[in-house]
Amino acid sequence: MKNLFQRSVTGALFVILVYGTLFAGSITFLVFYLALSILSLLEFYKHKENEGFRVQKFTALFASIILFVFLHGYASGSLPLRWLSLLMLFPPVMMIKELYRQDKKCFDNLAVTFYGIIYIAVPFSLLNFLVFPGAPHSTYTPAVLAGVLILIMVNDTAAYLIGVPLGRHRLFKSVSPKKSWEGTIGGGIVVIFAALFMNPVFPLLGRAEWLGTAIIVVVFGVYGDLVESLFKRKLGIKDTGKILPGHGGVLDRVDAWLFVIPVIWVYFNFIS
């Protein structure tokens, strides 16, 4: 009972921060969502270091911050595209640094470092194009991202509430023993139903576009969860961190985002 109360309070506070900072303006969005990206990356690198990898953590964090801030500036129209070219300096810098380390696992260290950036920092940075949908020189418009995050939350919650009492057939037993086909399908149906009501609330997208978004959330949200479960199972851990009491780490809360956001961005590029 105590754990349920703790989980509920933490979940409520997290939701308030996610949506409060999103609707408060572009600066609060920049600060909070960049912080989520950094915390997720730190959790990921911490566990990889525990595996014995010498991750170039601080260089990767700096590159990730630059990527997020520069894309925010470009999407809003305050930074020209040429500033993004500075990001191309990071790969050779990291490789040169590894050269001087003379570590036998040099390529493994680089692979893990780059993987963290691609897996976490890039999807978070793409959020800028969802809140500045007409980038560059776009007006800050949080409604679309808010709708996407609502659908992700509905999918997670519905799949859990349906899967716990009704789940009989495991979806991917070797990776996530608790995730069931019943919960996944039930959650998907609820999300698609919820998408029918998104257009009146967030009219920037039509009903058909919200339905397409819901399908992406259902499919890639599940895969995002499963990939993070694979990561934790390989490490033999239950949660990626303890910063969110009752929920674990930040990465535990945003795993679905990391797969959904890049696909949503591609989808929006083709339908806009």
Contacts in CASP RR format, 6 or more apart in sequence:
PFRMAT RR
TARGET T0000
AUTHOR 0000-0000-0000
METHOD contacts of the structure
MODEL  1
MKNLFQRSVTGALFVILVYGTLFAGSITFLVFYLALSILSLLEFYKHKEN
EGFRVQKFTALFASIILFVFLHGYASGSLPLRWLSLLMLFPPVMMIKELY
RQDKKCFDNLAVTFYGIIYIAVPFSLLNFLVFPGAPHSTYTPAVLAGVLI
LIMVNDTAAYLIGVPLGRHRLFKSVSPKKSWEGTIGGGIVVIFAALFMNP
VFPLLGRAEWLGTAIIVVVFGVYGDLVESLFKRKLGIKDTGKILPGHGGV
LDRVDAWLFVIPVIWVYFNFIS
3 246 0 8 1.000
6 245 0 8 1.000
6 246 0 8 1.000
7 245 0 8 1.000
7 246 0 8 1.000
7 247 0 8 1.000
10 244 0 8 1.000
10 245 0 8 1.000
10 246 0 8 1.000
10 247 0 8 1.000
11 244 0 8 1.000
11 247 0 8 1.000
14 244 0 8 1.000
14 247 0 8 1.000
14 253 0 8 1.000
15 153 0 8 1.000
17 32 0 8 1.000
18 32 0 8 1.000
18 149 0 8 1.000
19 146 0 8 1.000
19 149 0 8 1.000
20 28 0 8 1.000
21 28 0 8 1.000
21 29 0 8 1.000
21 31 0 8 1.000
21 32 0 8 1.000
21 33 0 8 1.000
22 28 0 8 1.000
22 29 0 8 1.000
22 32 0 8 1.000
22 33 0 8 1.000
22 131 0 8 1.000
22 142 0 8 1.000
22 145 0 8 1.000
22 146 0 8 1.000
22 149 0 8 1.000
23 142 0 8 1.000
23 146 0 8 1.000
25 140 0 8 1.000
25 142 0 8 1.000
26 72 0 8 1.000
26 76 0 8 1.000
26 131 0 8 1.000
26 140 0 8 1.000
29 131 0 8 1.000
29 140 0 8 1.000
29 142 0 8 1.000
30 68 0 8 1.000
30 69 0 8 1.000
30 72 0 8 1.000
33 68 0 8 1.000
33 124 0 8 1.000
33 127 0 8 1.000
34 65 0 8 1.000
34 68 0 8 1.000
34 69 0 8 1.000
34 124 0 8 1.000
36 124 0 8 1.000
36 250 0 8 1.000
36 254 0 8 1.000
37 64 0 8 1.000
37 68 0 8 1.000
37 120 0 8 1.000
37 121 0 8 1.000
37 124 0 8 1.000
37 125 0 8 1.000
38 61 0 8 1.000
38 64 0 8 1.000
38 65 0 8 1.000
39 243 0 8 1.000
39 249 0 8 1.000
39 250 0 8 1.000
39 251 0 8 1.000
40 120 0 8 1.000
40 124 0 8 1.000
40 250 0 8 1.000
40 251 0 8 1.000
40 254 0 8 1.000
41 60 0 8 1.000
41 61 0 8 1.000
41 64 0 8 1.000
41 116 0 8 1.000
41 117 0 8 1.000
41 120 0 8 1.000
41 121 0 8 1.000
42 57 0 8 1.000
42 61 0 8 1.000
43 240 0 8 1.000
43 241 0 8 1.000
43 249 0 8 1.000
43 250 0 8 1.000
43 251 0 8 1.000
44 116 0 8 1.000
44 119 0 8 1.000
44 120 0 8 1.000
44 231 0 8 1.000
44 240 0 8 1.000
44 251 0 8 1.000
45 55 0 8 1.000
45 57 0 8 1.000
45 60 0 8 1.000
45 112 0 8 1.000
45 113 0 8 1.000
45 116 0 8 1.000
47 231 0 8 1.000
47 235 0 8 1.000
47 237 0 8 1.000
47 240 0 8 1.000
48 55 0 8 1.000
48 112 0 8 1.000
49 55 0 8 1.000
49 57 0 8 1.000
50 235 0 8 1.000
51 235 0 8 1.000
52 105 0 8 1.000
53 105 0 8 1.000
53 108 0 8 1.000
53 109 0 8 1.000
53 112 0 8 1.000
54 101 0 8 1.000
54 103 0 8 1.000
54 105 0 8 1.000
54 109 0 8 1.000
55 109 0 8 1.000
55 112 0 8 1.000
55 113 0 8 1.000
56 94 0 8 1.000
56 97 0 8 1.000
56 98 0 8 1.000
56 109 0 8 1.000
56 110 0 8 1.000
56 113 0 8 1.000
57 113 0 8 1.000
59 90 0 8 1.000
59 93 0 8 1.000
59 94 0 8 1.000
59 97 0 8 1.000
59 113 0 8 1.000
60 94 0 8 1.000
60 113 0 8 1.000
60 116 0 8 1.000
60 117 0 8 1.000
60 121 0 8 1.000
63 87 0 8 1.000
63 90 0 8 1.000
63 117 0 8 1.000
63 121 0 8 1.000
64 117 0 8 1.000
64 120 0 8 1.000
64 121 0 8 1.000
64 124 0 8 1.000
64 125 0 8 1.000
66 86 0 8 1.000
66 87 0 8 1.000
67 87 0 8 1.000
67 117 0 8 1.000
67 121 0 8 1.000
67 122 0 8 1.000
67 125 0 8 1.000
68 121 0 8 1.000
68 124 0 8 1.000
68 125 0 8 1.000
68 128 0 8 1.000
70 79 0 8 1.000
70 83 0 8 1.000
70 84 0 8 1.000
70 86 0 8 1.000
70 87 0 8 1.000
71 84 0 8 1.000
71 125 0 8 1.000
71 126 0 8 1.000
71 128 0 8 1.000
71 129 0 8 1.000
72 128 0 8 1.000
72 132 0 8 1.000
73 79 0 8 1.000
73 128 0 8 1.000
74 80 0 8 1.000
74 81 0 8 1.000
74 83 0 8 1.000
74 84 0 8 1.000
74 128 0 8 1.000
74 135 0 8 1.000
74 136 0 8 1.000
75 128 0 8 1.000
75 129 0 8 1.000
75 131 0 8 1.000
75 132 0 8 1.000
75 134 0 8 1.000
75 135 0 8 1.000
75 136 0 8 1.000
75 138 0 8 1.000
76 128 0 8 1.000
76 132 0 8 1.000
76 135 0 8 1.000
76 136 0 8 1.000
76 137 0 8 1.000
76 138 0 8 1.000
76 140 0 8 1.000
77 135 0 8 1.000
77 136 0 8 1.000
77 137 0 8 1.000
77 138 0 8 1.000
81 136 0 8 1.000
91 114 0 8 1.000
94 110 0 8 1.000
94 113 0 8 1.000
94 114 0 8 1.000
95 110 0 8 1.000
98 106 0 8 1.000
98 109 0 8 1.000
98 110 0 8 1.000
99 106 0 8 1.000
101 109 0 8 1.000
103 109 0 8 1.000
119 258 0 8 1.000
120 251 0 8 1.000
120 258 0 8 1.000
122 262 0 8 1.000
123 257 0 8 1.000
123 258 0 8 1.000
123 259 0 8 1.000
123 261 0 8 1.000
123 262 0 8 1.000
124 257 0 8 1.000
124 258 0 8 1.000
124 261 0 8 1.000
126 261 0 8 1.000
126 262 0 8 1.000
126 265 0 8 1.000
127 145 0 8 1.000
127 261 0 8 1.000
128 135 0 8 1.000
129 135 0 8 1.000
129 265 0 8 1.000
129 268 0 8 1.000
130 144 0 8 1.000
130 145 0 8 1.000
130 148 0 8 1.000
130 261 0 8 1.000
130 264 0 8 1.000
130 265 0 8 1.000
130 268 0 8 1.000
131 140 0 8 1.000
131 141 0 8 1.000
131 142 0 8 1.000
131 144 0 8 1.000
131 145 0 8 1.000
132 138 0 8 1.000
132 139 0 8 1.000
132 140 0 8 1.000
132 141 0 8 1.000
133 141 0 8 1.000
133 144 0 8 1.000
133 204 0 8 1.000
133 268 0 8 1.000
133 272 0 8 1.000
134 272 0 8 1.000
141 204 0 8 1.000
143 202 0 8 1.000
143 204 0 8 1.000
144 202 0 8 1.000
144 204 0 8 1.000
144 205 0 8 1.000
144 268 0 8 1.000
146 202 0 8 1.000
147 198 0 8 1.000
147 201 0 8 1.000
147 202 0 8 1.000
148 213 0 8 1.000
148 217 0 8 1.000
148 260 0 8 1.000
148 261 0 8 1.000
148 264 0 8 1.000
149 257 0 8 1.000
150 194 0 8 1.000
150 198 0 8 1.000
151 191 0 8 1.000
151 194 0 8 1.000
151 195 0 8 1.000
151 198 0 8 1.000
151 213 0 8 1.000
151 214 0 8 1.000
151 217 0 8 1.000
152 217 0 8 1.000
152 221 0 8 1.000
152 256 0 8 1.000
152 257 0 8 1.000
152 260 0 8 1.000
154 187 0 8 1.000
154 190 0 8 1.000
154 191 0 8 1.000
154 194 0 8 1.000
155 187 0 8 1.000
155 188 0 8 1.000
155 190 0 8 1.000
155 191 0 8 1.000
155 217 0 8 1.000
155 218 0 8 1.000
155 221 0 8 1.000
155 256 0 8 1.000
156 225 0 8 1.000
156 256 0 8 1.000
158 183 0 8 1.000
158 186 0 8 1.000
158 187 0 8 1.000
158 188 0 8 1.000
158 190 0 8 1.000
158 191 0 8 1.000
159 179 0 8 1.000
159 183 0 8 1.000
159 184 0 8 1.000
159 186 0 8 1.000
159 187 0 8 1.000
159 188 0 8 1.000
159 222 0 8 1.000
160 183 0 8 1.000
162 182 0 8 1.000
162 183 0 8 1.000
162 186 0 8 1.000
162 187 0 8 1.000
162 190 0 8 1.000
163 180 0 8 1.000
163 182 0 8 1.000
163 183 0 8 1.000
163 186 0 8 1.000
166 180 0 8 1.000
166 182 0 8 1.000
166 183 0 8 1.000
167 180 0 8 1.000
167 181 0 8 1.000
167 182 0 8 1.000
167 183 0 8 1.000
168 180 0 8 1.000
168 182 0 8 1.000
169 180 0 8 1.000
169 181 0 8 1.000
169 182 0 8 1.000
170 176 0 8 1.000
170 177 0 8 1.000
170 179 0 8 1.000
170 180 0 8 1.000
170 181 0 8 1.000
171 179 0 8 1.000
171 180 0 8 1.000
171 181 0 8 1.000
171 184 0 8 1.000
171 222 0 8 1.000
171 226 0 8 1.000
172 179 0 8 1.000
172 226 0 8 1.000
172 229 0 8 1.000
175 226 0 8 1.000
175 229 0 8 1.000
175 230 0 8 1.000
175 233 0 8 1.000
176 225 0 8 1.000
176 226 0 8 1.000
176 229 0 8 1.000
176 233 0 8 1.000
179 222 0 8 1.000
179 225 0 8 1.000
179 226 0 8 1.000
179 229 0 8 1.000
184 218 0 8 1.000
184 222 0 8 1.000
187 218 0 8 1.000
188 214 0 8 1.000
188 218 0 8 1.000
191 214 0 8 1.000
191 217 0 8 1.000
191 218 0 8 1.000
192 211 0 8 1.000
192 214 0 8 1.000
192 215 0 8 1.000
192 218 0 8 1.000
194 214 0 8 1.000
195 207 0 8 1.000
195 210 0 8 1.000
195 211 0 8 1.000
195 212 0 8 1.000
195 213 0 8 1.000
195 214 0 8 1.000
196 207 0 8 1.000
196 210 0 8 1.000
196 211 0 8 1.000
198 205 0 8 1.000
198 207 0 8 1.000
198 210 0 8 1.000
198 213 0 8 1.000
199 205 0 8 1.000
199 206 0 8 1.000
199 207 0 8 1.000
199 210 0 8 1.000
202 210 0 8 1.000
205 213 0 8 1.000
209 271 0 8 1.000
212 267 0 8 1.000
213 264 0 8 1.000
213 267 0 8 1.000
216 260 0 8 1.000
216 263 0 8 1.000
216 264 0 8 1.000
216 267 0 8 1.000
217 256 0 8 1.000
217 260 0 8 1.000
217 264 0 8 1.000
220 256 0 8 1.000
220 259 0 8 1.000
220 260 0 8 1.000
220 263 0 8 1.000
221 256 0 8 1.000
221 259 0 8 1.000
221 260 0 8 1.000
222 256 0 8 1.000
223 259 0 8 1.000
224 255 0 8 1.000
224 256 0 8 1.000
224 258 0 8 1.000
224 259 0 8 1.000
224 260 0 8 1.000
225 255 0 8 1.000
225 256 0 8 1.000
227 255 0 8 1.000
227 259 0 8 1.000
228 240 0 8 1.000
228 251 0 8 1.000
228 252 0 8 1.000
228 255 0 8 1.000
228 258 0 8 1.000
231 240 0 8 1.000
232 238 0 8 1.000
232 239 0 8 1.000
232 240 0 8 1.000
239 247 0 8 1.000
239 248 0 8 1.000
239 249 0 8 1.000
239 252 0 8 1.000
240 248 0 8 1.000
240 249 0 8 1.000
240 250 0 8 1.000
240 251 0 8 1.000
240 252 0 8 1.000
241 248 0 8 1.000
241 249 0 8 1.000
241 250 0 8 1.000
241 251 0 8 1.000
241 252 0 8 1.000
242 248 0 8 1.000
242 249 0 8 1.000
243 249 0 8 1.000
243 250 0 8 1.000
244 250 0 8 1.000
244 252 0 8 1.000
244 253 0 8 1.000
247 253 0 8 1.000
END
